[in-house]
């Protein structure tokens, strides 16, 4: 899933940067893809004045295919 909340408009000439934070990692889960964990990641978007432009939060599933070992 993915959500985006906008706080300030982005204007021509703005320099936009992002900062990612790993908010949570689930206990191991087994899905049709294999054994893995759900991750919740938050991305903050800021301009050159460090004004918060928006926040994106998304959930991803990280897994290894059956037969893959740790690297």
C-alpha positions in Angstrom: 0.0 0.0 0.0 1.1 3.6 -0.5 -0.1 6.9 0.9 1.1 10.4 0.1 0.3 13.6 2.1 1.1 16.9 0.6 2.0 19.9 2.8 3.5 22.6 0.6 3.4 23.2 -3.2 6.6 22.5 -5.2 7.5 25.5 -7.3 9.7 25.8 -10.5 13.3 26.1 -9.4 12.9 24.3 -6.1 15.6 21.8 -5.2 13.8 18.8 -3.7 15.5 16.1 -1.6 14.1 13.1 0.2 14.9 11.4 3.5 13.8 7.8 4.0 13.1 6.1 7.4 12.4 2.5 7.9 9.4 2.6 10.3 8.8 -1.1 11.0 9.6 -4.7 9.9 7.1 -7.5 10.6 7.8 -10.9 12.0 8.5 -13.4 9.2 5.5 -14.3 7.1 5.0 -17.0 4.5 3.2 -15.9 1.3 2.9 -17.4 -2.2 6.1 -15.5 -3.0 8.0 -17.3 -0.1 9.2 -16.5 3.4 9.7 -12.8 4.0 8.8 -9.7 6.0 6.7 -6.6 5.4 8.5 -3.3 5.7 7.0 0.1 6.2 9.1 2.9 4.8 8.4 6.6 5.2 9.8 9.2 2.7 9.9 12.9 3.6 10.3 15.4 0.7 11.9 18.7 1.6 12.9 21.8 -0.4 16.0 23.9 -0.3 14.7 25.7 2.8 14.0 22.4 4.6 10.2 23.1 4.3 8.3 19.8 4.3 6.6 19.3 0.9 5.1 15.9 1.5 5.3 12.6 3.2 5.0 9.2 1.5 4.5 6.0 3.4 4.6 2.6 1.7 4.6 -1.0 2.6 6.8 -3.5 0.7 7.4 -7.3 1.1 11.0 -8.4 1.1 11.6 -12.1 0.5 14.0 -14.7 -0.8 12.8 -17.1 -3.5 12.8 -20.8 -2.4 16.4 -22.1 -2.7 18.1 -18.7 -2.4 20.5 -18.4 0.5 21.7 -15.4 2.4 24.3 -13.3 0.6 
